[in-house]
Structure formats: structure tokens, C-alpha cells
């Protein structure tokens, strides 16, 4: 399915749209001034109430586009579910829900509930009993709630299918069809997909009404990315991976594998080689997955090993390198993986291992890129340095959103009374019952002692190095 390409000639701002002043002020406070191309072309159509099918990848700004549209439709005093957002993975659903909450700050009492598998369904039922304006979830768990009659979507006014291609790849089509069967016929449906296989065209034709097709020229080119392919026998792949890490020594890397079994095995191999990678795969409990993502995002871990599904929605700033331990199943997957590095005009590095039997994949990638591939010589790989320690250390606090803990509270507890310099403190992540703060490695002990001996919001919380 090929959509018309819209070329952005001017940089549009949110103030060009007829948005409430309070929303514009909140967008300004979040640093949202100029719209990204996908926002510029999709948001006006969304605000008109049109169905939209849009090509958008991670990091394109698509979440803000559909979130602003659905927030403006909400009836604040009605706590029934009015907007439903379906995502392929728990990580993406959590990320999307968090973004909607940030954008909804200009209004009071907008309730966003996340419904994902891998978590106890009991607390989710309890949250739904108190009402929800917006539900963000994975198809499987949303379907479970509909079956149990713990969720009603009969008054939903807007449906968003985010990363629709990945949901279909994961086999969610039956669940999606069942969910849509519970929705009103008169609704707005927004479909966002990184790729446009025939299955996406069929999905749009079945469930959208005269959708406006939106795609923009790729906002992220590969011109700043050095890309090398290394031939290796299958049995020698773990050793070759270590050689690549020692030679290039990237500050941060996502290592892609095609199966969770390979992720686990490579995680063990690298740990035994002296590295401390974090591994992301579908067998992990949600809390553990959240912890792994936090550690990598806040630079407490240099290496993240993941499958495409587990990494979907992962948007890490300043990612130094992408390493394809396994080549992707098709050229588009390869390009999406590689496109996570070299962003915002910074240099990136992409390294890919391939076996003799995968020549056909290389040919497809070369055809897709319309350029010859550059092959690295394994004999030139040098370097015997010990694996570098991550620059940050994560501290875990046994208090979170449910305890009314905010990032400012943690920052104040660390910096108050001539405490830790603010420039030594990194990202702060707040979850329902836990908070994580990254601090520079050299002051980790003093930060731990300060938090452990002090109080946050007048309360003492257990704090540990994580």
C-alpha cells in the first residue's frame, strides 16, 4: 500500500491551530513548540474528526498527534471510557499512557487507565470501577476485560490503533476484531503503522470510513550512520559480538536478536565476558521489564539486548550504536532498527552479523537501500580493554505515584541543604509504588546515604542501589 508523500516546506507551530490556551501553555511547558511533520499533517485532519491512516515510526511525534486529538474530544465530567488506544506491547502502552497524562495536565481529573497482560487483573478491575476517560492497552488484555464485562467501550468516540503492523504480526487480529465489534459504529478511527503491508490495507478498509492517508518524507535519514556488515559462522557469533564491542566500544548499544531464547543466551555470554547487559523479552514480569528499560534509558546500563517486539516503542536519546546479532526478517525491519541511532544530526553506528546462508537477506537490504553494502573485515577488529562501566547508577525508592511522590520531591531531597549538585542527577522515573533516580557513579554512595537518612514529602522510604 503506497500513500502519497507530503513534503514539509515550513515548520508549523501548535499555535497555528485553534487549540485552547491552557493546552498551548502546557505544550509550551513540555517543550512542544514546532510540530513534527507527522503532527503537522495528521493533527489538523484529526481535529476535523476525520479517520486517518498514517505512516509513523517511533520518535516521529505520533503519540502527541493522536493524544491531543482525543483529549479535546473528552467530556470531562463523564468518567465512562470515551477513548481507546490499542498498542502491541506493554512497554509501548505504558509509554503512550504516560504521554497522554502529561498532555492532559491542562485539564483536571482526566483519568487514564493502562490495561496490559503480565500484570494482575484485579487492580485493573479496581481502577476501572472508579471510571476512566481513556483506556490504553494491549489487545489481549482489553479483550479479557470485555469478556469479563469489567470494561465497557460502548460510548467510545475515538479508537487509536498504534503500531498496527506490529499488532498484526503478533497475531492480535482476532482480538482487535472482537474489540471493534464492541465499539459504536459512529466513531473516529486513527490507524498508525510504520509499514504498509496488504494486511494493513485490509484492516483500514474494514474498519475506517474514508480515511485521510498521511505519510511524510522520512524525518530521519541514515546519512549520519556508519553501517558495516560482518560475515561469521553461526557458532562463532557470540565471540564476534564481543570482538565488535571491544573494537568499537560504543557508549550505548541496542543488540537485536530474533528470539527471546537468543536474547537470554547472548545475555549470559556477555555477562561471562565481563559486560553487564540488560535483557528485554516476553518472559519477564512487567515490573522487571520496567526496571530493565529504566536502567538503559537512564544510562545505568550500556547494553540492551532485545527482540523487535520487546523494543517496539523504545525511544532512547543519543543511542551510539545498533548491533544486529541476527539480521531482521525483512529490509524494513532492518531499516527501523538501524534508524534508532544517528538521530538529531549526531553520528551513529550500525553493525550487523550475517552467515553465508543469509546472502538473500543482504541482497534484499541492498535493494531496499538502493546502495551497495559495506562489509567489515573481522581481521581488523582489535581492542582488549575491559568493558566500561556505565556512567550512572540507579537508586530505587519504595515510594511512587500512589504515595504522591513526584520528580521534584526526589530532586529536592537530593539537592537540599547543600546536598548533591543538580548536574550529578540524571533521569527520574516514577511508577505506582516505586521511583528510580539516576545519579553519577562517583556520587552514588553519598546520594544513597542522603536519601536513606532523609525524608521525601515528610516520609521515610526504603532506598537501595539497583
C-alpha positions in Angstrom: 0.0 0.0 0.0 1.6 3.3 -1.1 0.5 6.5 0.4 1.0 10.0 -1.1 4.1 11.6 0.4 3.6 15.1 2.0 6.7 17.2 1.9 7.1 19.7 4.8 8.2 23.1 3.4 7.6 25.2 6.5 7.8 24.5 10.2 4.3 24.7 11.7 3.7 25.5 15.3 0.9 24.4 17.6 -0.1 28.0 18.0 -1.2 27.9 14.3 -4.0 25.6 15.3 -7.2 26.5 17.2 -6.2 24.9 20.5 -7.3 26.0 24.0 -4.9 28.5 25.6 -4.4 26.1 28.6 -3.4 23.3 26.3 -0.9 25.6 24.4 0.6 26.7 27.7 1.0 23.0 28.8 2.6 22.2 25.4 5.0 25.1 25.8 6.0 23.9 29.3 6.7 20.5 27.8 8.9 22.0 25.1 6.4 21.3 22.3 6.6 24.3 20.1 7.2 23.3 16.5 5.2 20.4 15.2 6.9 17.4 13.7 5.9 16.5 10.1 3.6 13.8 11.2 1.9 16.1 13.6 1.7 18.9 11.1 -0.2 16.8 8.5 -2.2 14.5 10.7 -3.3 16.7 13.6 -5.5 19.1 11.5 -7.3 16.1 10.0 -7.7 14.5 13.4 -9.2 17.8 14.8 -11.7 17.8 11.9 -12.9 14.4 13.0 -11.7 12.5 10.0 -10.5 9.0 10.1 -6.7 8.9 9.5 -4.3 6.2 8.3 -0.8 7.5 8.9 2.7 6.1 8.4 4.7 6.9 11.5 7.6 5.4 13.3 8.9 5.5 16.9 10.2 9.0 17.7 8.1 10.8 15.0 5.8 12.5 17.4 2.7 10.5 16.5 1.6 10.0 20.1 1.2 13.7 20.7 -0.8 14.0 17.5 -3.5 11.4 18.4 -3.3 12.3 22.2 -4.2 16.0 21.6 -7.0 14.9 19.3 -8.6 12.5 21.7 -8.1 14.8 24.7 -10.1 17.6 23.0 -13.0 15.2 22.5 -13.3 14.2 26.1 -16.3 15.1 28.2 -14.5 15.8 31.5 -17.5 15.1 33.8 -18.2 11.8 32.1 -16.0 9.1 33.6 -17.1 6.4 31.1 -14.5 5.2 28.6 -14.5 7.7 25.7 -11.2 6.9 24.0 -9.4 3.6 23.4 -5.8 3.2 22.4 -4.5 -0.2 21.4 -0.8 -0.9 21.4 1.2 -4.1 20.6 3.3 -4.3 23.8 3.1 -3.4 27.5 6.1 -1.1 27.1 4.5 1.0 24.4 1.2 1.1 26.1 2.9 2.4 29.3 4.8 5.0 27.3 1.7 6.1 25.5 -0.4 6.4 28.7 2.3 8.4 30.3 2.5 10.8 27.4 -1.3 11.2 27.4 -1.2 12.0 31.1 1.5 14.7 30.5 -0.5 16.3 27.8 -3.7 16.2 29.8 -2.3 18.3 32.7 -4.1 21.4 31.4 -7.3 19.7 32.5 -8.3 18.5 35.9 -9.3 14.9 36.8 -8.6 13.3 33.4 -8.2 9.6 34.3 -6.1 7.3 32.0 -6.0 3.6 32.8 -3.5 1.1 31.4 -4.7 -2.4 30.7 -1.8 -4.8 29.8 -1.1 -8.5 30.3 1.7 -9.7 32.5 0.1 -7.9 35.4 -2.6 -8.9 37.9 -6.0 -8.2 36.5 -7.5 -7.5 40.0 -6.1 -4.0 40.4 -7.0 -3.1 36.8 -10.6 -4.1 37.6 -10.5 -1.9 40.7 -9.2 1.1 38.6 -12.0 0.6 36.0 -14.6 0.6 38.8 -13.7 4.2 39.5 -14.1 5.2 35.9 -11.7 6.1 33.1 -11.8 8.7 30.4 -9.1 7.0 28.3 -8.0 3.3 28.2 -4.7 2.4 26.8 -3.9 -1.3 26.5 -2.8 -4.4 24.6 -5.5 -6.2 22.6 -5.3 -9.4 24.6 -5.9 -7.8 28.0 -8.6 -5.4 26.7 -10.3 -8.4 25.2 -10.1 -10.1 28.6 -11.8 -7.2 30.3 -14.6 -7.1 27.7 -15.1 -10.9 28.2 -15.3 -10.4 31.9 -17.6 -7.4 31.4 -15.3 -5.3 33.6 -14.8 -2.8 30.8 -17.5 -1.0 28.7 -16.5 0.7 25.4 -20.0 1.2 24.1 -19.5 5.0 24.3 -16.0 5.3 22.9 -15.8 8.2 20.5 -12.3 7.7 19.2 -10.2 4.5 18.6 -6.5 4.6 18.0 -4.6 1.6 16.6 -0.9 2.4 17.3 1.8 0.3 15.7 -0.9 -1.5 13.8 1.5 -3.5 11.7 3.2 -5.0 14.8 -0.1 -5.9 16.3 -1.0 -7.9 13.2 2.5 -9.5 13.2 1.9 -10.6 16.8 -1.4 -12.3 15.9 -3.8 -9.9 17.5 -6.2 -9.6 14.6 -8.9 -11.7 16.2 -8.7 -9.8 19.4 -8.8 -6.5 17.5 -11.9 -7.6 15.5 -13.6 -8.6 18.7 -12.8 -5.3 20.4 -14.0 -3.3 17.4 -17.2 -5.3 17.5 -18.0 -3.8 20.9 -17.5 -0.2 19.7 -20.1 2.2 18.3 -20.3 2.2 14.6 -20.2 6.0 14.6 -16.6 6.8 15.9 -13.3 8.2 14.7 -10.7 5.6 13.9 -7.0 6.5 13.7 -4.5 4.0 12.4 -0.7 4.4 12.8 1.7 2.0 11.2 5.4 2.0 10.5 4.9 -0.1 7.4 2.0 -0.8 4.9 1.7 -4.5 4.1 -1.5 -5.7 2.5 -2.9 -6.7 5.9 -2.9 -3.0 7.0 -4.8 -2.0 3.8 -7.4 -4.7 4.6 -7.7 -3.5 8.2 -8.2 0.1 7.1 -10.8 -0.9 4.5 -12.8 -2.9 7.1 -12.8 -0.5 10.0 -12.2 3.0 8.7 -14.6 5.4 6.9 -13.0 7.3 4.1 -9.7 7.7 5.9 -7.3 10.5 5.1 -3.9 9.0 4.2 -0.9 10.7 5.7 2.7 10.0 5.3 5.7 12.3 5.3 9.2 12.0 4.0 11.4 10.2 6.4 12.4 12.6 9.2 15.5 10.6 10.0 17.9 9.8 7.2 20.8 7.4 7.5 23.4 9.8 6.2 24.9 10.1 9.7 25.1 6.4 10.3 28.2 4.3 9.5 27.0 0.8 8.7 29.1 -2.3 8.4 28.2 -6.0 7.8 30.4 -8.8 9.2 30.4 -12.4 7.9 30.6 -15.0 10.6 29.9 -18.7 11.0 26.9 -19.3 13.2 28.9 -21.0 16.0 31.3 -18.0 16.2 28.6 -15.3 16.5 29.0 -14.8 20.3 32.8 -14.4 20.0 32.4 -12.0 17.1 29.9 -9.9 19.1 32.5 -9.5 21.9 35.1 -8.5 19.3 32.9 -5.8 17.9 32.1 -4.4 21.3 35.8 -4.3 22.2 36.8 -2.8 18.9 34.2 -0.1 18.6 33.5 0.5 22.3 30.1 2.2 21.8 28.8 4.2 24.8 25.4 2.6 24.4 24.1 -0.1 22.2 20.9 -2.0 21.5 21.6 -5.6 20.4 18.8 -7.1 18.3 18.1 -10.8 18.3 15.2 -12.6 16.6 14.1 -14.8 19.5 13.8 -14.5 23.3 15.9 -17.6 23.6 18.8 -16.0 21.8 18.4 -12.8 23.9 18.8 -14.9 27.1 21.8 -16.8 25.7 23.6 -13.7 24.5 22.9 -12.0 27.8 24.7 -14.9 29.6 27.6 -14.8 27.1 28.2 -11.1 27.5 27.9 -11.3 31.3 30.6 -14.0 31.4 32.7 -11.8 29.2 32.6 -9.0 31.8 29.7 -6.9 30.5 26.6 -6.1 32.4 23.8 -6.0 29.8 20.1 -5.8 30.5 17.8 -8.1 28.6 14.3 -7.5 27.4 12.0 -10.3 26.3 8.4 -11.5 26.7 9.0 -14.0 29.5 9.7 -11.2 32.0 7.2 -9.8 34.5 6.1 -6.2 33.9 8.0 -4.8 36.9 11.2 -6.5 35.8 10.7 -5.2 32.2 10.1 -1.7 33.5 13.3 -1.9 35.6 15.4 -3.0 32.6 14.1 -0.2 30.4 14.7 2.4 33.2 18.3 1.3 33.7 19.1 1.5 30.0 17.2 4.8 29.4 19.0 6.5 32.3 22.5 5.3 31.3 22.9 2.9 34.2 23.5 0.1 31.7 25.4 0.4 28.4 23.9 -2.6 26.6 20.3 -3.6 26.0 19.6 -7.0 24.3 16.1 -7.2 22.9 13.8 -8.7 20.2 12.0 -6.3 17.8 8.7 -6.8 19.7 10.2 -6.1 23.1 12.0 -3.0 21.8 8.9 -1.6 20.0 8.2 1.9 21.2 11.6 2.2 22.7 13.0 5.7 22.0 16.4 6.2 23.6 18.1 9.6 23.2 21.7 9.6 21.8 21.9 5.9 21.1 25.5 5.3 20.0 25.1 2.0 18.2 22.7 -0.6 16.9 24.0 -4.2 16.6 22.1 -6.8 14.7 23.2 -10.1 16.2 20.5 -11.6 14.0 19.5 -10.0 10.7 15.9 -8.8 10.6 13.2 -10.8 8.8 12.9 -8.2 6.1 14.6 -5.0 4.9 12.1 -2.7 6.5 12.8 -4.2 9.9 16.5 -3.7 9.3 16.0 0.0 8.5 13.8 0.6 11.5 16.4 -1.0 13.8 19.2 1.0 12.3 17.2 4.2 12.4 17.4 4.3 16.2 20.9 5.6 16.1 22.4 8.7 14.4 19.4 10.9 15.3 19.3 14.7 15.5 22.3 15.1 13.3 24.6 13.0 15.5 26.8 10.2 14.3 25.5 6.7 14.6 26.9 3.2 14.1 25.2 0.1 12.9 26.9 -3.3 12.9 25.3 -6.5 11.5 26.4 -10.1 11.7 25.4 -12.4 8.9 26.1 -16.0 7.9 26.7 -17.4 4.5 23.1 -18.7 4.3 21.7 -15.2 4.7 23.0 -13.8 1.5 19.5 -13.4 0.2 18.7 -11.0 3.2 21.7 -8.9 2.3 20.6 -8.7 -1.3 17.1 -7.5 -0.2 18.6 -4.9 2.2 20.9 -3.6 -0.6 18.0 -3.4 -3.0 15.8 -1.6 -0.4 18.5 0.9 0.4 19.4 1.3 -3.3 23.0 1.3 -2.3 25.8 -1.4 -2.0 26.5 -2.7 1.5 29.8 -2.1 3.2 31.4 -5.2 4.6 33.8 -5.1 7.5 36.9 -7.2 7.8 36.9 -9.3 11.0 40.7 -9.4 10.9 40.9 -5.7 11.5 39.0 -5.9 14.8 41.3 -5.0 17.7 40.9 -3.9 21.3 41.4 -5.6 24.6 40.1 -3.0 27.0 37.9 -4.2 29.9 34.2 -3.4 29.4 33.5 0.2 30.5 31.2 0.8 33.5 28.0 2.7 32.8 28.3 6.4 33.8 25.2 6.4 36.0 23.9 4.3 38.9 20.2 3.8 39.6 18.7 4.2 43.1 15.3 2.6 43.8 12.9 4.3 46.2 10.0 2.3 47.6 7.6 5.1 47.1 5.8 6.2 43.9 2.8 7.8 42.3 0.4 6.2 44.7 2.4 7.8 47.5 2.1 11.2 45.8 5.9 11.2 45.1 6.9 13.5 42.2 10.2 14.0 40.5 10.6 17.4 42.1 10.3 15.8 45.6 13.2 13.4 44.9 15.3 16.2 43.3 14.7 18.4 46.3 15.6 15.6 48.7 18.9 15.1 47.0 19.9 18.7 46.4 18.6 20.3 49.6 20.8 21.6 52.5 23.9 21.8 50.4 23.4 18.3 49.1 24.1 16.6 45.7 24.8 19.1 42.8 21.9 19.0 40.4 24.2 18.3 37.5 25.1 15.0 39.1 21.5 13.8 39.0 20.0 12.2 35.9 16.6 10.9 34.9 13.9 10.3 37.4 11.2 7.7 36.7 8.0 7.4 38.8 5.8 4.3 38.9 2.8 3.5 41.0 4.8 2.2 44.0 8.4 2.7 43.1 10.6 5.5 41.9 14.0 5.4 40.2 16.6 8.1 40.1 19.9 8.0 38.2 23.0 9.6 39.7 26.6 9.9 38.6 28.5 6.8 39.6 31.1 8.8 41.6 28.4 10.2 44.0 26.2 7.1 44.2 27.2 6.2 47.7 26.6 9.8 49.1 23.3 10.0 47.2 22.1 6.7 48.7 23.1 7.8 52.2 21.3 11.2 51.8 18.1 9.7 50.6 18.2 6.9 53.2 18.8 9.2 56.1 16.4 11.9 54.9 12.7 12.2 54.0 10.7 12.6 50.9 7.4 14.5 51.3 7.9 14.2 55.0 8.1 10.4 54.9 11.0 8.0 55.1 11.2 5.5 52.3 13.5 2.5 51.9 16.2 3.3 49.3 18.5 0.8 47.7 21.1 0.7 45.0 19.6 -1.1 42.0 
